[in-house]
Amino acid sequence: KRMKALTFILPGSSESLLITTINNQLSAWIGPTDSKYLIEAKSIASQETKLLWQTPTGEESNLIPLKRPNSFATIGYDKKFRVWEFSLKEGKCIALYCCSFPKKLTFGISSILDKGTECCFISDKFGDVYMIDIEKAIASTNLEDMMIRQDFIGPSLATETPICTFIMGHQEIITKLLINEKKDLFITIDQSSKLKVSRIPQYYLVHGIHFGHHAEIGHSILMDTYELITIDSTKYMNLWDITKEDDAILFGGLLPIAKPIKGVAKASANAFVLFDEGNSLKFIEVKKEAKEILVRKEIELEDSLALLEILTVEVTAGVCKLTIAAINKKTGLATIIKLTF
C-alpha cells in the first residue's frame, strides 16, 4: 500500500471528529459535545490548514454539504435549519438563512432536482420530512441584521410555503434519507429498519414499504440507479431492487466481518469499501447473480490510528484509491490519509 497524510491540530475533543468534503475542500466537523469547527485543508502537499468557522457549544448537530458554491447547511439541537456561505479569502462564514421547526431535527441531505433547483430534505424526531428550496430561502432573508425567519408554518399539506414544504410522515424516527441517481425515487429508513420508497415529485405516492432486517440498519449505499445495499448492526446485508413494490430483496447474507462496522462507501456498481472497529479496511465485492459477498482486498492500519470516515473512493484497473480521515490516538491529531491498495 502507498500512503500520504495531512495532519492538523483541532481544539476540543478529537474523539467525536467528523470529516466531510465541501466543494472539494477537506473540512473538519467536531461532534456534539464540543464547539463545531470548519477547517480548510488545502492540500496534503502543502500541509496548509485554516480555521474558517466555529459555532457556540451544542448549537449545530449535523452538516449538509450543498452544491451551491462555498455553501453548506446545518441542522441544530435548537430545532433550527441554517444555510451558511464561507469565504476562503476572508476565512470566515456568513449566515444566509435560518428557520425554526416544531420538533428536533434528526437528519438531512441535499439534492439538485428538476430545472437545477437545489433542495434540502430534513426529517424530525416524529418522522416528518420537509423540503426546503435553498435559493428561495436565501433570497427571503434580510442579510443586514441576519434576523431569524419563521418561514415554516406547521406540518400540513394545506400550509405549504414557497420555501419549506411538508412532504411526508413516518411512524418512526427516520435515520436515513436517500435519493437515487435518476432523481425519481425517494427512500427513507427508520428506526424499525423499515424502508419506504416514494415517487418524486409526488412524495405522498408510496411505491413500496419493505422489511428485511431484524436489527437497526446502520449503513446504506445506493449502488446504481435502482439498487440499494443496507447493513444492520448484526452485519447482515441486503441488496434491494427499489423499483419493486413487493419482494424487493435480491439477496441477503452475513458479511464476512468479525468486528462491528464503523463506515462504508461505494466503490463501484458492484463493490464497496468498509472499515471496522479493528482498524481494518476491506474491499467488498457483491456478486448478484451468484449471490455471493466476497472480501477482495484488506488492509490493517496501525493501532495508533482510529479511522473516522471514508471521504473518497476511486477504482481504476483494479487499483483502489482512498481518501480517509483518522485520529492519531497518541497525539490527538486529525489526519487525512491518501491510500492506494
TACORFEN-V660767 format. One line per field, one symbol per residue. ss: DSSP state (h for helix, s for strand, l for the rest). phi: phi as a letter, one per 40 degrees, with the letter a starting at -180 (. if undefined). Layout:
# TACORFEN-V660767
ss->???
phi->???
This chain:
# TACORFEN-V660767
ss->lssssssslllllhhhlsssssllssssslllllllsssssssllllssssssslllllsssssslllllsssssslllssssssssllllsssssssssllllsssssssslhhhlsssssssllllssssshhhhhhhllllllllllllllllhhhllllssssslllllsssssslllllsssssslllssssssllllllsssssslllllssssssllllsssssslllsssssslllllllssssssllllllssssssssllsssssslllssssssssllllsssssssssllllssssssssssssllsssssssssslllllsssssssl
phi->.bbbbbbacbcgcccbcbbbbbfgccbbbccccbcbbbbcbcacccfcbaccaabcdgcbbabbcbcddfbabbbbccgbbbbbbbbcccgabbcbaaabbcbccbaabbacbdggccbbbbbbccgcbbbbccccccccccccbfcccbccbgcaccbcbccbbcbabbcbccbababcccgbbbbbbbccgccbbbcbcccccccabbbabbaccbaaaccadbbbbbbcccgcbbbbbccccbfcccaaicccbcbdcbabacbacbaabbbbccgbbbcbbbccccfbbbccaabbccccbbcbaccabbbbfgbbbbbbbabcccbgccbbbcbba
